[in-house]
Structure formats: structure tokens, C-alpha cells
């Protein structure tokens, strides 16, 4: 499903965020990406989402070398992936429902199906009563849950998440990780970056460790 072959990423200014990273994540696998702050976790996820492109090496998703995709094909690639990042990028002038519906509207889904999917996703993260609210009226944790719901509303085959429970209390963090586990059990491939090793142990799944931009191990 996801394969990195000797991938390096060097930013302008000379900082090398990833160095010769090779890894393979199987279809339907649940994997956790761990490591200290600055180890390269966010960069690795951004390469999968084509927010960044590799400096060297190949990133393959479903057998395609996505680092070579022309710019015009990037939006289509991203629509096939559920993405949860620390910056939720919610539209402040639109309701929660409208934020959730946007990727479905872009994908050409009908209004009745949009309503059904949005409400089902909000119900999964416990925010069905917030659909008419605007993001600025929500707590940080609620905004994070809206971001997660928006990532799953398109029913992606692959979901990547960068510290999805970083702003949540322990009880809600466990609930969100259990939601990810349930999604994985119905066939969604998942790669989740997190620093919460205790939570990883409770949920189970393969752990990939990054240290200073290199893979330090997998378990």
C-alpha cells in the first residue's frame, strides 16, 4: 500500500528531515509512527499526502511513484486519502456541517448522501449536536474531532494522521484511537504519528520508530 525506498527530504536551508528511509506498510495495516519531536514524522506524512515531495528516493502508494505525479494530479491523489493534521484548516465562516460536506461536494456526491455521511461521521466522533456550529465556537478538542470526522467522511482506503490526540484528554484520546482501530478493522489502512506510547500499547498495531530522520526500528 505504502512503500518508501531510500527516501530523503532536504528543505531549503540544508535541513535534512529524512535520510534514506525505507519502509513498507501493507494494505489494511494499522501502523504507528513514533519518535522524538523533530524526528521527521510530520515530513514523512506530508510526503504521502504530496504536501512535500522527496529530494531523493521513491514514495509509492498503490504501486505508483507519487513523487513524480504532475501537479494537476495531486488533488485527485489527496481525495483518495483521509488526512488529519495538527492544523485542522477548518473554514471559520462555514458551519461544521458545511466543512464536512465540502470534500463530498467536490467529489460530486448527491445532497441526500452528503447529509447521511456527514451525520454518520459526526456521530462517530460524538459531535452530532454541533453540526450547525462554526469552528470558532468549538473547543480545541472538538475542532480536532471535526478534523477527524472530515477525514473519514469520504470513506478513504488510506488514512494518515499527525498527532490526532495531541490536544485531547486521556479518555477522549483513547476513544479516538479506538475509533481508528474500528476503521482499520473494516479495511482502512492507517498510519498514525503519535508520541503517546502508552496509548499505542493499549490499541495495538505495528510501531515504526524514527530517530533523527531515519528508521530506528519496527515492532
Backbone torsions as a table, in degrees:
resi	resn	phi	psi	omega
1	UNK	NA	-53.3	176.6
2	UNK	-126.6	130.6	178.0
3	UNK	-138.2	127.8	172.4
4	UNK	-107.2	128.1	179.8
5	UNK	-121.4	101.9	177.8
6	UNK	50.4	52.2	-174.1
7	UNK	-89.5	131.3	171.8
8	UNK	-126.4	149.1	176.1
9	UNK	-135.4	115.7	177.7
10	UNK	-114.0	126.7	179.0
11	UNK	-88.9	163.2	174.2
12	UNK	-58.2	137.0	-175.0
13	UNK	102.3	-12.4	173.4
14	UNK	101.5	-8.2	-178.7
15	UNK	-69.7	124.0	179.1
16	UNK	-99.1	102.9	-174.9
17	UNK	-77.8	-32.5	177.6
18	UNK	-132.9	141.7	-178.2
19	UNK	-133.3	111.4	174.0
20	UNK	50.0	49.4	-179.8
21	UNK	-83.8	127.9	173.8
22	UNK	-127.9	129.3	177.8
23	UNK	-159.9	161.7	179.8
24	UNK	-139.1	126.4	176.6
25	UNK	-114.8	120.2	-176.5
26	UNK	-73.4	155.3	172.8
27	UNK	-59.1	137.9	179.3
28	UNK	72.7	9.4	179.2
29	UNK	-83.1	150.2	170.2
30	UNK	-110.8	115.3	-177.9
31	UNK	-129.2	143.9	178.5
32	UNK	-113.2	134.0	179.0
33	UNK	-103.4	115.4	-176.5
34	UNK	-123.1	167.0	-178.5
35	UNK	148.9	165.3	-176.7
36	UNK	-68.0	164.9	175.7
37	UNK	-59.3	129.9	-177.5
38	UNK	88.6	5.7	-177.8
39	UNK	-74.8	-16.7	179.3
40	UNK	114.5	7.6	-176.6
41	UNK	-60.8	-50.2	-177.9
42	UNK	-63.9	-39.3	179.0
43	UNK	-61.9	-42.9	179.9
44	UNK	-59.5	-43.9	179.4
45	UNK	-66.7	-37.9	179.3
46	UNK	-65.1	-30.5	176.1
47	UNK	-67.2	-38.1	178.4
48	UNK	-66.0	-38.6	-179.0
49	UNK	-83.2	-2.9	-176.8
50	UNK	59.8	30.4	167.2
51	UNK	-76.0	-30.7	172.1
52	UNK	-128.0	159.6	175.2
53	UNK	-117.7	148.3	-178.6
54	UNK	-67.4	148.2	173.0
55	UNK	-77.7	-40.6	176.9
56	UNK	-141.2	157.8	176.9
57	UNK	87.6	-178.0	-176.0
58	UNK	-123.6	136.3	169.8
59	UNK	-112.2	117.0	-178.3
60	UNK	-113.6	131.3	174.0
61	UNK	-124.7	121.3	-174.5
62	UNK	55.1	36.3	176.3
63	UNK	82.7	-4.3	-179.9
64	UNK	-97.9	135.2	174.9
65	UNK	-77.5	93.3	-170.9
66	UNK	-72.3	-19.7	177.9
67	UNK	-62.6	-18.6	-179.3
68	UNK	-103.3	3.7	178.7
69	UNK	-64.6	135.8	175.0
70	UNK	-66.4	155.7	-176.1
71	UNK	-55.2	-34.6	-176.2
72	UNK	-67.3	-18.6	-179.4
73	UNK	-96.3	-5.0	-178.1
74	UNK	-64.0	-45.7	179.0
75	UNK	-57.4	-39.9	178.3
76	UNK	-64.3	-39.2	176.5
77	UNK	-61.3	-45.4	-177.4
78	UNK	-66.9	-31.9	-179.9
79	UNK	-66.4	-19.2	178.5
80	UNK	-88.0	-0.6	-177.6
81	UNK	-121.2	134.9	169.0
82	UNK	-85.5	129.6	-175.3
83	UNK	-127.7	129.5	175.5
84	UNK	-124.0	112.4	178.7
85	UNK	-118.1	164.9	-176.6
86	UNK	-63.4	-33.4	173.6
87	UNK	-91.4	107.2	-170.4
88	UNK	-67.6	-25.2	-178.8
89	UNK	55.0	40.1	174.6
90	UNK	-79.0	143.5	179.2
91	UNK	-80.7	114.6	-172.2
92	UNK	-67.1	-25.6	-176.5
93	UNK	-92.3	8.0	178.8
94	UNK	-122.8	153.9	179.9
95	UNK	-70.9	166.8	175.1
96	UNK	-56.0	-45.4	179.7
97	UNK	-58.3	-46.4	-178.1
98	UNK	-65.2	-38.5	175.5
99	UNK	-60.5	-42.3	-179.1
100	UNK	-68.9	-36.8	-174.6
101	UNK	-74.7	-24.3	-171.5
102	UNK	-53.5	-50.1	-179.9
103	UNK	-63.4	-28.0	177.9
104	UNK	-74.3	-39.1	176.3
105	UNK	-60.4	-46.1	178.7
106	UNK	-60.1	-35.3	-179.6
107	UNK	-81.0	-0.1	176.1
108	UNK	80.5	20.8	179.2
109	UNK	-75.9	142.7	-179.2
110	UNK	-70.4	157.8	-174.2
111	UNK	-59.3	-43.9	-178.4
112	UNK	-63.6	-42.9	179.1
113	UNK	-68.2	-35.6	176.3
114	UNK	-59.5	-48.5	179.9
115	UNK	-59.0	-42.7	-178.6
116	UNK	-65.6	-45.4	-177.1
117	UNK	-69.2	-42.4	-179.2
118	UNK	-61.1	-46.4	-177.5
119	UNK	-69.3	-34.0	176.8
120	UNK	-65.6	-42.5	-179.9
121	UNK	-67.4	-41.8	178.1
122	UNK	-64.1	-37.3	178.3
123	UNK	-64.0	-36.6	-179.7
124	UNK	-64.1	-30.6	180.0
125	UNK	-103.3	10.9	173.6
126	UNK	74.2	30.6	-176.7
127	UNK	-127.3	26.4	-177.9
128	UNK	-61.0	-29.7	-178.6
129	UNK	-81.3	0.5	-177.1
130	UNK	-107.8	9.4	-170.6
131	UNK	-63.2	-26.3	-178.8
132	UNK	-93.6	-4.6	-179.6
133	UNK	-77.1	158.9	171.8
134	UNK	-96.7	154.3	-176.7
135	UNK	-55.2	-35.2	-176.4
136	UNK	-66.7	-18.0	178.8
137	UNK	-88.9	-3.4	-177.4
138	UNK	-97.3	155.1	173.2
139	UNK	-71.5	167.5	178.0
140	UNK	-59.4	-42.3	179.1
141	UNK	-64.4	-38.2	178.2
142	UNK	-67.7	-39.0	176.5
143	UNK	-62.3	-39.0	177.8
144	UNK	-62.3	-41.4	179.8
145	UNK	-67.4	-35.3	174.4
146	UNK	-62.4	-41.2	177.7
147	UNK	-60.4	-39.1	178.3
148	UNK	-68.3	-43.5	179.3
149	UNK	-61.8	-40.5	178.9
150	UNK	-64.3	-33.8	-179.8
151	UNK	-68.5	-30.4	-176.4
152	UNK	-98.1	-8.5	-174.2
153	UNK	-67.3	-25.3	179.7
154	UNK	-85.6	0.1	-179.3
155	UNK	56.5	56.1	-177.0
156	UNK	-72.7	153.9	174.1
157	UNK	-82.1	-16.5	-179.5
158	UNK	-134.4	131.4	175.9
159	UNK	-127.1	130.5	174.4
160	UNK	-119.5	142.6	-175.6
161	UNK	-142.4	134.2	-179.6
162	UNK	-108.8	105.4	-179.1
163	UNK	49.6	56.7	-174.7
164	UNK	-67.7	-17.1	179.7
165	UNK	-112.0	13.9	-174.1
166	UNK	-61.0	-28.5	-177.7
167	UNK	-108.3	15.4	-174.6
168	UNK	-111.3	154.7	177.2
169	UNK	-74.5	164.9	-173.9
170	UNK	-56.8	-40.2	-178.0
171	UNK	-65.3	-45.9	179.6
172	UNK	-69.9	-34.4	176.5
173	UNK	-58.4	-43.6	178.8
174	UNK	-64.4	-40.9	179.3
175	UNK	-61.6	-42.1	-179.7
176	UNK	-66.2	-43.0	178.7
177	UNK	-65.8	-35.1	176.4
178	UNK	-66.5	-34.7	174.7
179	UNK	-62.6	-45.4	177.4
180	UNK	-60.3	-40.0	178.3
181	UNK	-61.8	-42.8	179.2
182	UNK	-64.2	-40.7	177.2
183	UNK	-62.0	-40.9	177.8
184	UNK	-62.6	-37.7	-177.8
185	UNK	-67.7	-21.1	176.6
186	UNK	-99.2	12.8	168.4
187	UNK	113.0	2.2	-179.4
188	UNK	-83.2	126.5	173.7
189	UNK	-76.0	134.1	-173.2
190	UNK	-134.6	134.2	172.5
191	UNK	-128.4	116.6	-172.1
192	UNK	-123.3	120.8	174.2
193	UNK	-86.3	129.9	-178.5
194	UNK	-155.8	153.3	174.0
195	UNK	-102.7	-4.3	-174.0
196	UNK	-87.2	85.4	-175.3
197	UNK	-67.6	-32.3	178.8
198	UNK	-63.6	-40.7	179.2
199	UNK	-67.2	-38.5	177.3
200	UNK	-60.4	-42.6	179.7
201	UNK	-62.7	-38.7	-178.3
202	UNK	-69.7	-37.1	-175.7
203	UNK	-82.9	-36.8	-177.0
204	UNK	84.5	161.4	-175.6
205	UNK	128.5	164.8	-178.6
206	UNK	-73.4	142.2	178.4
207	UNK	-113.8	124.6	176.5
208	UNK	-109.8	123.5	-174.9
209	UNK	-102.9	128.3	172.9
210	UNK	-107.2	135.4	175.5
211	UNK	-134.9	117.8	179.3
212	UNK	50.4	44.7	174.9
213	UNK	80.3	7.3	179.4
214	UNK	-128.4	151.1	176.3
215	UNK	-73.3	122.1	-177.6
216	UNK	-99.6	-7.2	179.5
217	UNK	161.5	168.6	178.5
218	UNK	-147.3	137.7	-179.0
219	UNK	-143.9	NA	NA
